[in-house]
């Protein structure tokens, strides 16, 4: 039986091909003192890796595949203590579990976002405003919100209020539905003609059993006319007038209050002509 002698030393190019690690990465590992050539010739600075270093390369690649950074790999290899290595593995498992949970949540959010956009698009496609009007009873809901009087154009407040509410929900570890809602207590037409009014912005809360507090309350059920508006917020006033005409035509008395649900807005789509706002005019009973 013929015994084939293995080559004992390799140039950086040869070692790169054998180990399947790019030359640039080998130089980085060398600079970080994680994996340095066994021999470096002084007169030409040529680097030579030994055959025995392949085991080290395999370990480095395995640790990298497990998600360890180069700095962590260096620490593990420098330390060499098995108990410490086991503890590093345990911590790494925890990190990977957290990353996996976040990735799974991002995946589920993408699915929900996709369904929401396509559902709204299909409902709005080719419909006249009046075709979307219907009488419904809004169910009771638990909300986290901010109610205050505004002294500027109401539309200018929504982005600020959204950021405030998102932070409020996050600080209180409350899971919310992502659609921003606004209830105009002082009358919906005032938002187009006056710079002062009573506005409550909120998110609905997923956990309906959550205890009420300063910013969390139960929003009561109410009967309403529902309309689906597609387009810029600048066109909302005309849409409101069409809803009022429809109510008068059907002898439906209104309180003058409304709920606006921003189904698709600047936080979801880039073109304001694709914004979708669901409007609920409260019916007087």
TORLUM-921733 format. One line per 3 residues: for each residue x, y, z negated of C-alpha. Coordinates in steps of 0.02 Angstrom, whole numbers. Each point is the difference from the previous one (the first is absolute). Layout:
<pts>
X/Y/Z  ...
</pts>
This chain:
<pts>
0/0/0  71/167/55  4/134/-136
-32/176/63  91/130/-101  -105/153/-39
74/170/34  51/78/-165  -5/187/45
-110/106/113  6/175/70  -147/113/-48
-78/-32/170  14/-189/-17  -63/3/-179
-146/109/54  -54/-132/128  21/-146/-118
-90/84/-146  -129/88/110  35/164/-91
32/154/108  176/73/-4  -69/165/-65
-79/-90/-147  160/-97/-37  94/165/-8
-133/68/-118  18/-153/-113  188/26/4
-16/184/-49  -116/-49/-143  124/-133/-57
-134/-133/15  88/-101/135  175/53/52
115/-89/126  121/-124/-76  142/72/101
29/176/64  159/24/102  90/160/-49
78/42/168  -160/-8/105  -138/-4/-134
-74/-158/77  -120/-89/-117  -13/-188/-18
-135/-94/-92  30/-174/-68  -106/-154/32
-34/-14/-186  -86/171/3  -144/-71/101
-76/-68/-162  1/176/-69  -82/65/160
-140/-127/-16  -32/54/-180  -1/184/49
-125/-34/142  -110/-106/-114  -4/136/-133
-38/130/134  -143/-108/66  -69/-6/-178
-7/190/1  154/45/-101  89/159/51
187/0/39  33/87/-166  -97/-136/-91
93/-135/98  166/79/-50  -53/3/-182
-57/-183/4  159/-61/84  112/104/-111
-87/-59/-159  -9/-185/45  -103/-43/-155
-138/-126/36  -116/59/-139  12/179/60
-32/-60/178  -157/-91/-55  -61/160/-84
37/98/159  -103/-127/98  -145/17/-123
1/190/18  11/-14/188  -154/-114/2
-95/134/-95  52/134/124  -49/-108/148
-169/-38/-79  -32/188/-19  53/31/181
-112/-142/59  -149/69/-97  28/172/78
17/-74/174  -160/-101/-25  -91/155/-62
63/98/151  -61/-140/114  -173/1/-81
-6/191/9  41/-10/186  -141/-124/28
-122/110/-97  58/156/93  -19/-87/169
-175/-62/-40  -52/171/-64  61/93/154
-73/-123/125  -166/-12/-93  -22/189/-2
55/16/181  -130/-128/56  -138/86/-97
40/171/74  34/-53/179  -122/84/122
-128/49/-133  -91/166/-14  -4/79/-173
-186/-34/-26  24/-184/37  105/-18/-157
-129/75/-119  -87/-115/-122  -76/5/-175
95/-101/-129  18/-10/-188  177/27/-58
41/-126/-137  69/47/-169  189/5/-1
143/20/-123  114/143/54  160/88/-49
-13/181/47  33/185/-26  -144/123/-10
31/186/0  -50/164/79  100/47/152
40/177/54  68/-34/174  -57/-90/156
-52/-173/-56  91/-87/143  166/68/-61
-20/-91/-165  -22/-177/62  181/-49/30
51/73/-169  -143/-87/-87  41/-165/85
180/9/-63  -61/44/-176  -123/-144/-3
128/-125/66  120/51/-138  -139/-7/-129
-49/-176/52  182/-56/3  37/74/-172
-150/-91/-73  36/-161/95  -171/4/83
-33/-87/166  -106/108/114  -78/-8/172
101/109/118  -139/108/74  -4/175/-75
-175/60/-45  -67/173/-39  -167/47/-78
-53/180/27  -103/39/-155  -31/182/45
-68/-35/175  80/-66/156  -26/153/112
96/112/-121  163/-82/53  -19/83/171
-57/172/-57  73/32/-173  166/-20/-87
-71/-50/-169  -90/-158/-51  -11/-155/-109
95/-146/74  34/-175/-65  129/-104/92
24/-182/-45  48/-178/44  -115/-144/-40
77/-123/-124  13/-184/43  -23/-59/-180
-179/50/-42  23/-53/-182  132/131/-35
-37/111/-149  -53/180/35  117/140/-53
43/180/45  21/-36/185  -95/-163/14
-190/-6/4  -147/-90/76  -65/88/155
-190/-23/3  -98/-80/139  -96/118/116
-108/-8/155  73/83/153  6/28/186
158/-75/68  90/66/154  162/-51/85
101/146/68  146/-27/119  113/147/35
86/149/-78  -54/68/-168  -30/165/91
-154/-81/79  -79/-57/-163  -112/153/-19
-91/-37/164  -17/-183/-52  -77/52/-166
-126/107/93  -48/-148/110  -27/-105/-156
-109/137/-76  -105/10/160  -22/-189/-4
-55/10/-183  -127/139/39  -65/-96/149
-31/-151/-111  -68/105/-146  141/-49/-117
38/127/-139  183/29/-42  87/61/-158
135/94/95  136/-111/-75  105/-123/99
131/-134/-13  139/-5/129  102/-159/22
157/24/105  5/-168/86  138/48/121
97/161/-26  173/76/19  71/-134/-115
-54/-136/122  -4/64/180  105/133/89
-137/81/106  -133/103/-90  -126/-44/137
7/-178/-68  -42/50/-180  -154/-88/-67
-100/74/-144  -152/-86/-74  -123/127/-69
-139/-36/-123  -132/136/-25  -85/-23/-168
-189/-19/15  -111/91/-124  -111/-120/-97
</pts>
